[in-house]
Structure formats: C-alpha cells, structure tokens
Amino acid sequence: MTLTFTIAIVLVGSALLGLIGYLLGFRRAKAAGAKGRLHSQPPQHGGYVASLAAGVPLLVGSIFGVILLFRPKSEFSAGADDVVEASSAFPMVSTIVLLVLGVIAMIWGLRRITSDFRARTAGEKIIRGTLVGSAFLSIATTVGIVASILFQAISFFRGDEAAGRPGVGVWDFLSGTIWSPEAAFLQSQGSARAGESFAEPLFGAVPIFAGTFMITTIALLLAVPIGIFAAIYLSEYASDRVRKTLKPLLELLAGIPTVVYGFFAVVTVAPLVVAFFETLGFEAVSYQNALTCGLVMGIMIIPLVSSLSDDVIRAVPNALREGSLALGTTRAETVSRVILPAALPGIVSAVLLAISRAIGETMIVVMAASLRANLTANPLEDMTTVTVRIVSALVGDKSFDSAETLSAFALGLVLFLLTLILNVAATMIIRNFRRKYAL
C-alpha cells in the first residue's frame, strides 16, 4: 500500500464511520426519547457520535503523521531487509488501527446517549475545539515555515568548518554589492585540480534586492493608477451594462498564465521598448531589461488592484455619496474627497496584495529580465529578483549543504522580514484611516 492509497482509505473509512455513527446515534436517541424527554434533539446526538467516529481516526492519524515527519532519519536507516519488509506492511496495519479506533470511539459515543445526555453542549465543545485546533494549525504552519527558513539561514551565516564551508557575515550579506556564488558551488563539488585556486565566493545581496525593488516599483507605477482609475470608473461612472461587460474582460488578465506574459514580454514588449529608446538616442539597450519586465508585470497585476478596489469603493454607503452631492459638490469632488478617503483602507490592502504578487513573480523575470545580479539604476539593463535567485539556487545538481544553496534561505529570510515590516506599516496606516473615516 502506498502512502496516497493509505490516506485515501483512512479518509473514506472515516467518512463512512461518521455516516454510520450519525445514523446509529440518531436512531438510539429516538429510542431513548420514547422512554423520556430528551435534553438534546436526535440530530445533535447523531452529530456527536459522527464527530467521534470520524474525528478520532483523523486526529490520531494526523498526530502520528507529524511525529513520523519530524522523526530523525537516522532512526529509519538503522536496519536492512527486515526493516524494509516490516515497513511494507506498516501502512495496512496503521490503517486498520485507525479505523478500529474510530469504531471504538463510535461505540463509546453510542453508550453515552441517554435522555439526560447533553449532546448539544458536547457537540459545541467539539466544534469549539475544532476551531481552536484550526487556528493553532494555521499558527503552527506559519511558525514552521519561519523556522525552516531561519535555521537554514543561520547555517548559511555560521558556516561549517567540518565541511570546509566558511560562514558569511550578516553585514557583508546585507551590504555587499557583488553576488558571485559560483565559486562556492565549485568548492562544494571539489572540482579543482591540484594546486588550482578558486575565486572567493561573494554573497552581496544588494544587487538582488535592488533589482526586486526596481521591477516591483515599475510594475506598481503602471498597475496602481490604472487599476484605481478603472475601479473608480466601473463603480461610479459606468452604467450597469458597461460594467457587466468591462469587468469580466478586465479580470481575464488575471487568468492568463505567467509564462504567456513572459512570451508577450520577450516577443512583443521588449522589441518595442528597445526600438523606442533607440529612436531617442539611447545606445545598446538590452532586450532583457527591467523596464520590459516591470511593464508586463504591471499589466498582470492590474486586475488585482482594479477588482478589489472596485469592490471596496462600491461598499462605501450611498449615504456618503448622497450627502456630499446634496451639499453641492460635483461627482468628481465627491469621489476624490469623500469616497476615496472612506475606501482608502481597502485600496491599501489591494495595493499590498499587488506588491506581494509582484515580488513573488518568477517566470516573467526569468524570460524578460535575465538571471544576472546587476546593481544599476538604469531600468534598460538586465537584472534579477530575489525569487529568481532563490529558484536558481535550489535547482540543479548542487548539494543541499553548499553555500550557494543555503543562500536561498538567507534571501528568503530577508525578504520575509522586509515583507513583514511593509505589512505592519500598512496595517498602521489602515488603522489610522479607519479611525478617521469611521462609518
């Protein structure tokens, strides 16, 4: 039995046990109600038994899976054919055990059903526990993601003397202007001949973050004004017929695969950009440049800004519009001085989502802006972003403990911290405006 097949059997078996438990619990509660007045309704008794019958195997299986996931690999490697032979029967045994636990839980729940049993209260406790567990799982997932990045980043900065991998200073990483990790890869592979020396690997992240900042800024300069203006037109000026036609067409841009945007950037936008700037007297304009990448990325995130901003603007109460127009203001003044300030928290949230989308884009950057970490203020030159370098460091035949591979986690950690700071600052702005424009 494969792992996927085992999980499928557990899920289907738990669902069947839940259905059987509900029917038996409902029937037993009806029988108990014939002898005396029930404290809770029969469906509540059935739901209580069903939650036990289906929830116990799922909960125990999830806990056991997490334990196996974080168990040291050395404990699995100690053994030989006997261990392999025993492990082949493990999924079947574990499935049977989980389903038996579900049956035991169902029988225990059925025995608790009496006319005085508070099934409604017990069911509410189970629901509350499920909600708390879901919230805890979300928090634990976030903590796990941060921990997985943090530990590997610390390993990158500290280095490993036993493996011959020197550490990288945090300040050198944050302030360095040259990104050249290829020598670290060669050293990890031991490809030098006797007496051959290597260039020192350099992990200066400034060019990568500068490229990320430039491409994202270009995309936002295009997407934010167009997206907000489109949202204002659709929500305040367009008729219902025009709105029903234009908004779906605008949102079609969000469904186009990013690789198609990459082809569009390379085949159509890049030649136009190069030809335009060459007519202005610029020489040696690269076909892979930040401007082309930012423009196409901006087109990609326009629907994200416009759709969310449109929903926020339309959610502003009509009483504000009518009150402003009743005071003699024009429609443009009402939009700029009343509606937009009231909708500003939602618009800021839409822009934040657009920033996250732009920062996380990889395919367009690879195809339109190259992989080279180039520190320049000229948007007509090629450059790269953090996400592209992370992907480049984690793919290929590089060993996982090499400095180049671990540098991806350091980049991810810095990007996470920068995004966190941005979100905190935006949250503070949103709270201030919500306090000022409370509706």
Buried (B, 14 or more C-beta within 10 A) or exposed (E): BEEEEBBEBBBEBBBBBBBBBBEBBBBBBEEBBEEEEBBBBBBBBBBBBBBBBBBBBBBBBEEEEEEEEEEEEEEEEEEEEEEEEEEEEEBEEBBEBBBEBBBBBBBEBBEBBBBEBEBBEBBEEBEEEEEEEEEEEEEEEEEEEEEEBBEBBBBBBEBBEEEEBBBBEEEBBEEBEEBBBEBBBBBBEEEEEEEEEEEEBBBBBBBBBBBBBBBBBBBBEBBBEBBBEBBBBBBBEBEEEEBEEBBEEBBEBBEEEBEEBBBBBBEEBBEEBBEEBEEEEEEEBBBBBBBBBBBBBBBBBBBBBBBBBBBBBBEBEEEBBEEBBEEEBEEEEBBEEBBBBBBBBBBBBBBBBBBBBBBEBBBBBBBBBBBBBBBBEBBBBBBBBBBBBBBBBBEEEBEEBBBBBBBBBBBBBBBBEBBEEBEEEBBEEBEEBBEEBEE
